[in-house]
Every structure is written in C-alpha cells, then in structure tokens.
Amino acid sequence: MADLIEVKSFWNKRPCNVRHSALTVGSKAYFDEVETRKYMVEPHIPGFAEFDKWKNMSVLEIGCGIGTDAVNFARAGAKYSAVELSEKSLEIAKERFEVFGLEGDFHLGNAEEVDSLFDGRKFDLIYSFGVIHHTPDPGSVIAGIKGLMHESSEFRLMLYSKNSWKNIMIEAGYDRPEAQFGCPIAYTYSREEVVSLLAEYEIFEMEQTHIFPYVIEKYKNYEYELQPWFKSMPKPMFDALERKLGWHTLIKCRRTRLQE
C-alpha cells in the first residue's frame, strides 16, 4: 500500500488537469482553456456542483487541485475554503484566484486530518470531486467531515465506480486510472461499498456517469475524435451506457445524526 508521501509526490509532479491547455501556466488564457476543456470532457460537473446554489454560503472543497471548480464556486458568490495535499496544485489554485480577482481561504494539509484544520468551523457544503479515493484511508476523511457539518449541511462527492466501463478496461490492461502512469492509489467502489463508506450519512442522490469517448492520442493533441465504437453509437444508447457503467459515482448526502 502506498503512503501519503507517495501520493503527494505523484500529484506534485503533475497536478490533475494541468495539461488541459498548452498555453503558459498561470495566464488568464491558460486558465480559461483549462476550464473549457474540463467541462467539455466532464459536462456533468456544473450540474452536480450547482455553483449558483451556494451564493453567500460557506463551501469547503476537499482537494481543490488547480482550482477549476474552486473559481466557479467563488464567482457564484460562495465563501470558499479549500484543503489540498499537493503544494504545486495549491500554488496554481492560489495564482488562479489572484488572476481573476477572487477571494478564497486555502489550506495545505492532509484530508485525513480535515477535522483538525478548521478549528470547529461548520460549512454549508463539503465538496470533493475525485479526490477521496486517492488517499490511503478514505474512511478517515469521511469521519472527519462529520465534524465540519451542521444540521442542514450537504456533502457532495465523486468516487470512482468499480462497476464501470473504465474499470473493465483497466482490469483488461487497456487503460489506467489517471492520465499519467503510476497513480499510487485509486480505489473504486460498488454502490454497496459507497453505502458502507457513508454509513453515518443519509444518501439522498446517487448516480453513475462519464465514459471518456475520445481517441487518446488525438485527445493529447487537443483533437476530439470519438472512438469508432462510440462514434457509431446513438446518443441515447451512449447515455444509457454511462448511467450503468460510468466511471464517476456522484453522491449527495447529509449527516444522519450530529455529534454530541
């Protein structure tokens, strides 16, 4: 089992989505291209996050990466905070907020100790997209989040799906969890395992989505050609496949009981 040092080193070497643009990292044009590409490839994110819903409300993101969702929460008027393990990712996210004149509260830290990082603060939304499955002990993160929630707080997270097209391809040796080789940890979860992980939460919405359909080598060159088997598939059929075999399990939940 990889440890947290290996996980941090991996994401410091190549922060997630940092190559979504070939422009100079840190420029406004670079960040705009990163955002455009991310939401083109993962169009379900804005609808899941519902950025506008959190105006004037407190949002904590567990693992902000280079800040694509972060800037959209802040633009929508949320009181935004983040905890991020990777120094390099956090550096870029902070720079991004400066470029766009946004305010945010950023913390370098281990999400497995998130309950000790915010001195008893409570948040209206705890949000984590594609992060918790990369830490050695996801259960510690889930347990720590409870103490950051009040009675009406929501916890929204994305976890990788065990019963998915991508995981089938990974197990067959045709794919890997992340764009770069060597990801130290990438847990996957069945629906039953999600329910077990979130046993102290009330799950009120859970769905699968997202099958990456593009030819990888062309995608790396910013060309978007569908794989032939997806190109020939009617959209309603592809949508149905995503609902059953999507790589992303999107979960919305609340605390079932508050700590004494």
N, C-alpha and C positions, 0 to 999 in steps of 0.2 A: 504494500500500500504506500503510495506517495504521501509525503508530508506537506505541510503548508509552505515550507521554504521552496520546494519544487514547484508548487502551484504558483506562488508569487513570481518566481524566476521565469516560468513559462509565459505568463501574461505581461511581464515587464519587457520581454524580448520582442513581443509582437502583440500589442493591445488589440482587443477584438474590434474589428471593422476599420482599423487604422489604414488599411489599403483599399477602402471603398472609394478613394479618389487618388489620382496620380499627381495632383497639384501639391504645392508646398504645404506641408503640415503646419497648421496654425493660422492660415489665411482664411478670411471670410469665405472666399470662393471654395476653398477646400472643405470647410465645414458644411457649406450648402450642398456640395456634391455628395458628401458622406451621408447626409440626411436623406437626400433624394434617392440614393441607391438603396439605403437600408429599408426605407418604407416602400420602395418598389418591389424589393425581394420579399419583404415581410409585411405586406399591407394590412395584416390583422393587428399590428401593434397599436396604432392610434385608437382603433375601436375598443381594444381591450383596456388600454390605459385610461381612456376618456379624459384627456388632459384638461379640457374645459370644466369638467365637473369639480375640480379641486381648487378653483379660484378662491383666494383668501383662506385656504385651508392648509394645514401642515402635512407635508409629504416627506417621507423618508425613503430613499432608494437604497436598497442593499445591493451594492455592486453597480456603480454608475458607469463603469467603463470610460469611454472618451466623451460621454455626456450627450448622446443624441436624444434620448428620452428626457434627460435632465433639462435641456434647454426648452423643451416643449412644455414641461410642467411649469417652469419659471415664466415663460412667455404667457402662459394662460393665467398667471397671477397666483400660483401656489407659493406658499412659504416653504421653499425647497431645502432639504438636507440630504446628504449622502455619506455613505461609508464605502470605502474602496480599498482593496488589499494591495493593488498594484500602484507603486509610486508613479510610474510612467503614465498610466491611464489617468490617474488623478491630476497630474501636471497638465495633461492635454485638456481634460474637462474644465479645469480652472481657467486655462487660457481661453477656452471657448466661451465661457461666461464673460470674460473680460472683453473679448472681441465684440460680443453682442450687447454689452452693457447690462448684463443680468446679475441678479444677486442670488447667492447660494451659500450654504453652510456645509463645508466639505471636511470630512474626517478620514485620515489614513488609519486603517485598522482592520482587524480580523472579524468577520461577520459572526464567527462562532462565539465571540465575546460581545456582541452588539448591545446586550442589556447593560453593560458596564460603561458604554461610551457616551451615553446621553443624559446621565445624572437625573434619572427619573422623569425625563420628558415623555409626553404622550403625543402620538401623531394620529391624524385623521386617516391617513393612508400609509401603509407599508407596502412598498412595491419592489419586486425583484424579478427581472426578466432574464432567465437563462444563466443564473449565477449560482444558486444554492447547490445544484448538482455537481459543481466543480470543487467544492470544499470537502476535506476529509470526513467531517462529521456534520452532515446536514441537519441531523436531529438537534444538535446544539444551537444552530441558527434558529430553527423553528421554535425551540423552547425559549430562547432569549427574546424573540419578537413579542411574545405574550406580554411581557412587562412594559412594552412601549405602546400598548394599545389601551384605549378607553372603551367604554361600553358600546359606542357606535362606530369604532374604527373598522376599516376594511384592510384585509391583507390580500394582495393580488400577486400571483407569482406564476412563472412559467417553468416547468420542468420537462426534461426530455422524456419522450414516450418510449417505453420498452416495446410495445406492440405497434411498430411503425415501419413504414417503407424503408426509411433510412437505417434503422437498426437491423433490419433484414439484410440490407446491403453491406453494413459494417460486418455482421457476422459471417457473411459470404466472402469477405475480403475485397469488396468493390468500393468501399467508402471508409471514411473516418469521421469521428465526432465533430472536429473543428477543421477550419480551412488549412491550418498549419499542422504538420506532423507532430506527434509526441505529446498530446494533451495528457497530463498526468492522471487526472480524474475526470470522468464524465459518467456519472450514474444515470441509469434510466429507470423509469417507474411504470409499472402497470397501474391501472386505475385503482385496483385493490391496495397496492402499495402506497399510492398517494393518500388514500383514505387513512391508512395506518399511520403514515408520517404525520398527517394533520389530525390525529385523533382528538386533540383538545380544541379543535376548531369546527365550526359549522360551515361546511362547504355548501354554498348556495348556487354555484355555477361551475361546471367543468366541461371542457370540450377539447377535442383534438383538431389541429390544423397544421398546415405548412408542409408541403413536399417541394423541395428545391428542384425545378424542372429544366434547368439550363445545361447546355454543354459546358463542362467545367473549363476546358482550355480556352474557349472563346469568352467565357464569362470573365476570366482573369484579365483579358484584354478589353474589357468593357463592351463586349459584343453579346447580345442576348438572343441566342438561338436555342429554341426548345429541343430537348432530346427527341428523337424521332417518334418514340412510343408515346410521349406526352403531346407532341405536335399533332398527331393523328387522333388524339382522344377528344371527344366533345367536352366542352367546359363543364356541363352538369355532371358528367362522369368523373372528371378530374376533381371537382368539388366534393363529390361523394367519397372518392378515394382519400382525400385529405381528412374528411371527417372521421374516417375509420382508421387510417394509417398515417396520420400527420405526426411529424417529429415533435411538435410543440403541444404539450398539455397545458391549457390555460385554466387557471383556478382562481376563483374568487371566494373568500371565506371571511368569517368573523370568529371572535372568541366565543366558545360555548359557555365559559364561566370565567369571571375575573378573579385574579389573585386576591387573597385576603390582605 
